[in-house]
Amino acid sequence: MDHALAGVIGNNMSSTGFVTFLDLSSTTCAVSTPLTVKPDVLYKQVAPEPRDIVWQNCHVSRKVQEGRKQVVGVFLFLGVLVWSFPLAAIQAFAKAGTYPLYSGQ
């Protein structure tokens, strides 16, 4: 396994593979079994539904995926932050004019 793994790392090959099991015990055993003694070289998980996979992005490495997730997270945080101040100001001005003065009658 280590010899085959050394040939794959550093090449332009895809590092994503899909295996189909027919029963739950085989799936559980495959997911929980260590594949190599080197840490963080192989990543395994139960695959999502086939319709939830973006098949055009299967070849993208995990580092690139994590970088993209961080960039999107930063932009979402900035978007929420920038959007919250005008929204709070609009709500403050809208509430200020909705309460009529009490006339005492």
Backbone bond lengths (Angstrom), bond angles and torsions (degrees), N, CA, C in turn:
res aa  C-N    CA-C-N  psi(-1)  N-CA   C-N-CA  omega(-1)  CA-C   N-CA-C  phi
1 M - - - 1.447 - - 1.532 110.12 -
2 D 1.332 117.40 -43.57 1.463 119.77 -179.05 1.527 111.59 -65.76
3 H 1.324 117.14 -34.70 1.465 120.37 178.05 1.528 110.34 -66.44
4 A 1.320 116.66 -44.14 1.461 120.38 178.17 1.514 110.77 -66.36
5 L 1.325 116.75 -36.82 1.456 121.40 -179.82 1.523 111.20 -67.13
6 A 1.317 117.47 -37.85 1.459 120.91 179.52 1.521 111.54 -65.01
7 G 1.330 117.66 -29.77 1.460 120.86 178.02 1.515 113.14 -75.67
8 V 1.323 117.39 -23.80 1.468 120.90 -177.19 1.521 111.13 -86.77
9 I 1.322 117.55 -37.41 1.462 120.86 -176.46 1.527 109.52 -68.19
10 G 1.321 116.47 129.13 1.449 121.40 177.82 1.514 113.67 95.94
11 N 1.301 118.81 -9.96 1.462 121.59 177.98 1.524 109.82 -92.95
12 N 1.307 116.15 176.31 1.463 121.26 179.56 1.517 111.98 -90.20
13 M 1.309 117.36 16.19 1.456 120.63 179.83 1.520 110.06 -77.10
14 S 1.299 115.85 157.59 1.451 120.38 176.47 1.514 109.54 -75.44
15 S 1.304 116.23 142.53 1.454 120.77 178.22 1.521 111.79 -99.88
16 T 1.310 117.94 9.22 1.455 122.37 -177.81 1.515 109.89 -102.17
17 G 1.311 116.01 133.45 1.452 121.31 176.98 1.519 109.97 -138.97
18 F 1.302 116.80 150.07 1.456 122.35 -179.99 1.519 108.90 -124.46
19 V 1.332 116.21 132.37 1.454 122.31 178.02 1.516 107.13 -126.30
20 T 1.332 116.88 135.42 1.458 122.18 179.66 1.522 109.61 -105.12
21 F 1.318 116.15 127.10 1.459 122.18 176.11 1.517 108.79 -110.18
22 L 1.324 115.85 151.70 1.459 120.51 -176.58 1.518 113.20 -94.86
23 D 1.323 118.44 -13.38 1.460 119.89 178.26 1.520 110.60 -138.00
24 L 1.320 115.17 161.53 1.460 121.44 -174.38 1.523 111.98 -70.74
25 S 1.329 118.05 -34.24 1.464 119.56 -178.48 1.530 111.67 -66.36
26 S 1.312 118.00 -38.20 1.468 120.78 176.83 1.526 111.00 -65.54
27 T 1.314 116.58 -40.02 1.465 121.25 178.14 1.520 110.63 -63.08
28 T 1.327 117.09 -46.35 1.453 121.59 -179.79 1.524 111.24 -62.92
29 C 1.316 116.75 -42.12 1.462 121.18 179.29 1.527 110.73 -64.27
30 A 1.316 117.65 -42.70 1.469 121.38 -178.38 1.523 111.60 -67.10
31 V 1.318 117.71 -37.67 1.463 120.73 -178.23 1.524 111.18 -73.40
32 S 1.326 118.16 -32.56 1.460 120.90 -175.56 1.528 113.85 -91.64
33 T 1.317 119.01 -7.03 1.457 122.07 -177.87 1.524 110.38 -84.98
34 P 1.349 117.94 130.71 1.466 118.93 175.40 1.529 110.28 -69.74
35 L 1.307 116.64 135.01 1.463 120.93 -176.27 1.513 113.18 -94.33
36 T 1.325 118.50 -25.83 1.451 122.30 179.06 1.517 108.96 -153.61
37 V 1.327 116.09 160.65 1.465 119.61 -179.69 1.520 111.64 -82.72
38 K 1.311 118.18 -13.59 1.464 121.90 178.90 1.526 109.26 -79.51
39 P 1.325 117.26 126.73 1.471 118.73 -178.58 1.525 112.50 -74.66
40 D 1.302 115.71 146.74 1.465 124.40 174.61 1.522 114.21 57.70
41 V 1.323 117.23 31.48 1.459 120.41 176.40 1.525 109.51 -99.33
42 L 1.311 116.30 -46.59 1.461 120.88 178.10 1.521 108.70 -114.19
43 Y 1.297 116.22 135.73 1.454 122.82 179.60 1.513 107.74 -119.81
44 K 1.309 116.39 127.71 1.466 119.25 -179.28 1.521 109.29 -129.01
45 Q 1.310 114.62 146.33 1.455 121.48 177.22 1.513 108.13 -158.75
46 V 1.312 115.39 164.36 1.460 120.05 175.39 1.519 106.84 -72.35
47 A 1.308 116.30 129.55 1.468 121.09 -175.68 1.527 110.75 -71.50
48 P 1.315 116.26 147.89 1.466 119.62 174.04 1.524 110.62 -73.41
49 E 1.287 115.80 178.14 1.459 120.26 176.98 1.530 109.42 -60.25
50 P 1.326 118.35 145.99 1.471 120.31 -178.59 1.524 113.74 -58.26
51 R 1.314 117.48 -31.13 1.473 119.31 179.82 1.521 112.25 -75.25
52 D 1.349 117.55 -13.96 1.462 121.40 178.70 1.523 112.98 -91.27
53 I 1.320 118.14 -3.73 1.455 122.44 -177.83 1.525 109.16 -93.81
54 V 1.321 116.53 132.87 1.463 121.30 172.63 1.527 106.04 -87.46
55 W 1.314 116.73 98.11 1.458 121.99 -170.36 1.520 112.37 -65.95
56 Q 1.321 118.33 -25.75 1.458 120.59 178.78 1.527 111.24 -69.75
57 N 1.347 118.08 -20.61 1.455 121.65 -177.24 1.525 113.60 -103.95
58 C 1.318 118.16 12.70 1.470 120.47 -178.36 1.520 112.50 -65.36
59 H 1.288 118.28 -27.05 1.465 121.24 -177.56 1.523 113.31 -84.56
60 V 1.317 118.88 -7.15 1.460 122.20 -176.99 1.529 108.98 -72.63
61 S 1.323 117.39 133.67 1.466 121.59 -176.49 1.528 111.14 -70.90
62 R 1.314 115.18 160.75 1.462 121.29 -178.56 1.524 111.66 -64.36
63 K 1.343 117.87 -36.44 1.465 120.60 178.55 1.517 111.47 -62.63
64 V 1.319 116.61 -41.43 1.465 120.70 178.72 1.525 109.98 -67.20
65 Q 1.334 117.34 -40.48 1.463 120.70 178.60 1.527 111.00 -62.49
66 E 1.342 116.84 -44.98 1.458 119.85 179.76 1.532 111.21 -65.83
67 G 1.320 117.54 -37.52 1.465 120.48 176.54 1.516 111.69 -63.17
68 R 1.319 116.02 -42.23 1.473 120.15 177.95 1.520 111.09 -64.12
69 K 1.336 117.36 -40.26 1.462 120.53 178.64 1.528 110.64 -62.46
70 Q 1.329 117.03 -40.39 1.461 119.86 179.58 1.523 111.77 -67.16
71 V 1.329 117.16 -40.07 1.466 120.49 178.37 1.521 110.43 -63.80
72 V 1.327 116.49 -44.26 1.470 120.16 178.70 1.523 110.41 -63.94
73 G 1.332 117.81 -39.78 1.461 121.09 177.92 1.516 112.50 -61.84
74 V 1.327 116.69 -40.99 1.468 120.50 178.15 1.525 110.36 -64.84
75 F 1.338 117.22 -44.93 1.463 119.79 179.61 1.527 111.62 -65.14
76 L 1.319 118.04 -38.37 1.463 119.78 176.90 1.516 111.53 -64.94
77 F 1.337 116.38 -41.98 1.462 119.73 177.94 1.529 111.15 -61.55
78 L 1.327 116.67 -45.74 1.459 120.36 178.63 1.526 111.58 -64.52
79 G 1.331 116.47 -38.49 1.465 119.86 178.16 1.517 112.08 -63.96
80 V 1.324 116.69 -43.22 1.466 120.09 178.11 1.517 110.46 -65.89
81 L 1.308 116.54 -41.08 1.455 120.61 179.87 1.529 111.59 -64.25
82 V 1.318 116.97 -46.57 1.469 121.52 -179.53 1.526 110.72 -67.80
83 W 1.322 117.32 -35.92 1.462 120.65 -177.75 1.521 111.45 -75.92
84 S 1.328 119.17 -28.91 1.460 120.77 -174.14 1.530 112.77 -70.66
85 F 1.329 118.97 -34.89 1.457 120.02 -179.03 1.532 112.85 -66.71
86 P 1.335 120.66 -49.16 1.468 118.43 176.36 1.527 112.82 -63.95
87 L 1.318 116.46 -35.54 1.463 119.34 179.79 1.527 110.56 -66.11
88 A 1.329 117.65 -42.04 1.463 121.05 177.85 1.524 111.12 -64.99
89 A 1.316 117.40 -38.00 1.465 120.45 178.27 1.521 111.18 -66.15
90 I 1.314 117.00 -42.41 1.468 120.52 178.51 1.514 110.47 -62.66
91 Q 1.324 117.41 -42.84 1.461 119.98 179.16 1.520 111.68 -66.26
92 A 1.309 117.97 -36.86 1.471 120.90 179.57 1.521 110.62 -65.79
93 F 1.334 117.64 -43.18 1.469 119.94 178.82 1.516 111.71 -71.33
94 A 1.327 118.18 -32.82 1.466 120.45 179.40 1.517 110.69 -69.25
95 K 1.313 118.57 -37.02 1.461 121.24 179.37 1.525 111.35 -74.09
96 A 1.313 117.77 -28.27 1.466 120.62 -177.40 1.529 111.45 -66.28
97 G 1.320 118.69 -31.52 1.456 120.34 -177.36 1.516 114.57 -96.30
98 T 1.321 119.60 0.45 1.469 120.75 -174.75 1.523 112.20 -90.41
99 Y 1.325 119.38 -15.45 1.460 120.35 -176.67 1.533 109.31 -99.37
100 P 1.353 117.83 110.21 1.472 119.20 177.86 1.530 110.25 -72.88
101 L 1.307 114.65 154.90 1.448 119.74 178.31 1.537 108.95 -71.44
102 Y 1.303 115.72 142.83 1.459 120.93 179.89 1.534 108.82 -77.62
103 S 1.328 115.68 123.54 1.466 119.47 -176.41 1.513 112.76 -88.82
104 G 1.342 118.08 -13.86 1.454 120.56 177.01 1.518 113.54 87.71
105 Q 1.295 121.98 6.10 1.472 122.91 -178.72 1.497 112.18 -104.85
